[in-house]
C-alpha cells in the first residue's frame, strides 16, 4: 500500500500548475492532468518492487530514505522519495522532485 504525505499531495498540485503555466511550452489542462496521473501511477507501483533503492542525494535524504525513479523521457526524471516499511509492505511517499530540482552530492 502507498500512503501520500500532505507535502507529496501538494507536490502533485504544484506539478500540475507548473506544467499548465510553463513559459517555454505550457501543456493543456487534459495533457497536464494525464502527466500527473502517470507520475502517481508510477508511485503507486512502489510496493510491487523487489528492491527498494536508498537515496543518495543529500537533498533527497532530507525527505526520506528510499527513492523510486519515474523516467518520463530522455530529459526528465521524477524522484519519488519515500520511507519503506518492509514488515507491512507500506511506502510512505514524502516528496516528489524532478531532476531539474535536484542538486548532486558535493
Rosetta blueprint (number, residue, H / E / L):
1 X L
2 X E
3 X E
4 X E
5 X L
6 X H
7 X H
8 X H
9 X H
10 X H
11 X H
12 X H
13 X H
14 X H
15 X H
16 X H
17 X H
18 X H
19 X H
20 X H
21 X H
22 X L
23 X L
24 X L
25 X L
26 X L
27 X L
28 X L
29 X H
30 X H
31 X H
32 X H
33 X H
34 X H
35 X H
36 X H
37 X H
38 X H
39 X H
40 X H
41 X H
42 X H
43 X H
44 X H
45 X L
46 X H
47 X H
48 X H
49 X L
50 X L
51 X L
52 X L
53 X L
54 X E
55 X L
56 X L
57 X L
58 X H
59 X H
60 X H
61 X H
62 X L
63 X L
64 X L
65 X L
66 X E
67 X E
68 X E
69 X E
70 X E
71 X E
72 X L
73 X L
74 X L
75 X L
76 X L
77 X E
78 X E
79 X E
80 X E
81 X E
82 X E
83 X E
84 X E
85 X E
86 X L
87 X L
88 X L
89 X L
90 X E
91 X E
92 X E
93 X E
94 X E
95 X E
96 X E
97 X E
98 X E
99 X L
100 X L
101 X L
102 X L
103 X L
104 X L
105 X L
106 X L
